Amino acid sequence: MTKQSGTGTSESRGKEAGVSNLIEYILITGILLMFMIIIIPVVNVIFIEGPVSQLTSHAYTDIGNGVSTRIVDLYAIIPYYNTATIVTDFDIPDDVVGRDYRVEIVDGPAGREYDKKILISGNNMESYVSLAGIGATVLGSSAGGTTASGINKICYNSSGGGCPA
């Protein structure tokens, strides 16, 4: 036999409501935890890796264009058919998105090896920038590479002896 309370509900009904609220909270918490387990790995890819990859790609292209421009500028001031050694120092960013990278001059496709390109690589990415036909000239060849740290050097030596120390 149940005893009636002053509001007209029984005591057993009040206990069932408490258990019902507890089960509701447990179900909602479980659903939210499953939602978090699914969302957390996706957040890293969407909000961190995607923008880092895009920023790295644009930065590598900008660095390649800058190095290419410096080489073309040096080529523009070479005294034709005179003995000369020209050395210029330049600086590029020490890192891109906190990671090191490498800048190299590489040969063009098979049959057109003289059509050199600048390769910027690192962080599992590569970017190629044209060297604007400098490698196809009769005044020498373009070759070499550097890392991003420190001051870098571009040199022209008409005797073909390489860069002076």
C-alpha positions in Angstrom: 0.0 0.0 0.0 1.4 3.4 -0.9 0.9 6.5 1.0 -0.4 9.6 -0.8 1.6 12.8 -0.5 0.2 16.2 -0.2 0.4 16.9 -4.0 -1.4 13.7 -5.0 1.6 11.7 -6.3 2.8 8.5 -4.8 6.3 8.0 -3.3 7.1 5.1 -5.8 6.5 7.5 -8.7 9.0 9.9 -7.3 11.7 7.2 -7.2 11.0 6.2 -10.8 11.4 9.9 -11.9 14.8 10.0 -10.2 16.0 6.8 -11.9 14.6 8.2 -15.2 16.6 11.4 -14.9 19.8 9.4 -14.1 19.4 7.2 -17.2 18.8 10.3 -19.3 22.0 11.9 -18.0 24.0 8.7 -18.7 22.6 8.4 -22.2 23.3 12.0 -23.1 26.8 11.8 -21.6 27.5 8.6 -23.6 26.3 10.2 -26.8 28.4 13.3 -26.2 31.5 11.2 -25.5 31.0 9.2 -28.7 30.6 12.6 -30.5 33.9 13.8 -29.0 35.7 10.5 -29.9 34.7 11.1 -33.6 35.3 14.8 -33.7 38.7 15.1 -32.0 40.8 13.3 -34.7 39.0 15.2 -37.4 39.7 18.6 -35.8 43.5 18.1 -36.2 43.2 17.4 -39.9 40.8 20.2 -40.7 42.1 23.0 -38.5 45.8 22.2 -38.2 47.2 20.0 -41.0 45.2 21.5 -43.8 46.2 25.1 -43.2 49.8 24.1 -42.5 50.0 22.3 -45.8 48.5 25.2 -47.7 50.8 27.7 -46.0 53.9 25.5 -46.6 53.0 25.2 -50.3 52.7 29.0 -50.7 55.8 29.7 -48.7 57.9 27.2 -50.8 56.7 28.9 -54.0 57.5 32.4 -52.6 61.0 31.2 -51.5 61.6 29.6 -54.9 60.5 32.8 -56.8 62.8 34.8 -54.6 65.9 32.6 -55.2 65.1 32.5 -58.9 64.8 36.3 -59.0 68.2 36.7 -57.3 69.9 34.3 -59.8 68.3 36.1 -62.8 69.4 39.5 -61.3 73.0 38.2 -61.0 72.8 36.9 -64.5 71.7 40.3 -65.7 74.9 42.0 -64.5 77.4 39.4 -65.7 80.1 41.1 -67.9 80.0 39.1 -71.2 83.3 37.6 -72.3 85.2 39.2 -69.5 86.9 37.4 -66.6 84.8 38.0 -63.5 83.8 36.5 -60.2 80.6 37.9 -58.7 79.4 36.8 -55.3 76.2 37.9 -53.6 74.8 36.9 -50.2 71.1 36.5 -49.6 68.9 35.4 -46.8 65.8 33.2 -46.9 63.5 32.3 -44.0 65.2 29.9 -41.5 62.1 27.7 -41.4 58.6 27.3 -42.7 55.9 26.5 -40.2 58.7 25.6 -37.7 60.3 23.0 -40.1 63.5 23.0 -42.1 63.6 22.8 -45.8 66.2 22.6 -48.6 66.6 24.6 -51.8 68.3 22.9 -54.8 68.8 23.6 -58.5 67.8 20.5 -60.4 67.9 19.5 -64.1 64.8 19.8 -66.3 63.0 16.9 -67.9 64.8 14.3 -70.0 66.0 15.8 -73.2 65.9 19.3 -71.8 68.3 19.0 -68.8 69.4 22.6 -69.5 66.0 23.8 -68.5 66.8 24.0 -64.8 64.3 24.4 -62.0 64.6 25.3 -58.3 63.3 22.6 -56.0 62.2 23.5 -52.5 61.6 20.4 -50.4 60.9 19.6 -46.8 58.0 18.5 -44.6 57.0 15.8 -47.2 56.3 18.6 -49.7 58.1 19.7 -52.9 57.7 22.9 -55.0 59.3 23.5 -58.3 60.0 27.0 -59.7 61.4 27.7 -63.2 64.9 29.2 -63.4 63.7 31.3 -66.4 66.0 29.7 -69.0 69.2 30.6 -67.3 70.5 27.1 -67.5 70.3 27.1 -71.4 72.8 29.9 -71.9 76.3 29.5 -73.2 77.8 31.4 -70.3 77.9 28.5 -67.9 75.6 26.3 -65.9 73.5 26.6 -62.8 74.0 24.1 -60.0 74.0 23.8 -56.2 71.8 23.8 -53.2 71.5 25.1 -49.7 69.6 24.7 -46.5 67.6 27.6 -45.0 69.8 28.4 -42.1 72.3 31.2 -42.2 73.3 33.5 -45.0 73.4 31.9 -48.4 75.6 32.6 -51.4 75.1 32.9 -55.2 78.2 33.3 -57.2 79.3 33.5 -60.8 82.8 32.6 -61.8 83.7 33.0 -65.4 86.6 30.5 -65.1 84.2 27.8 -63.9 86.1 27.3 -60.7 83.2 27.6 -58.4 82.6 29.9 -55.5 85.5 31.4 -53.6 85.6 30.6 -49.9 
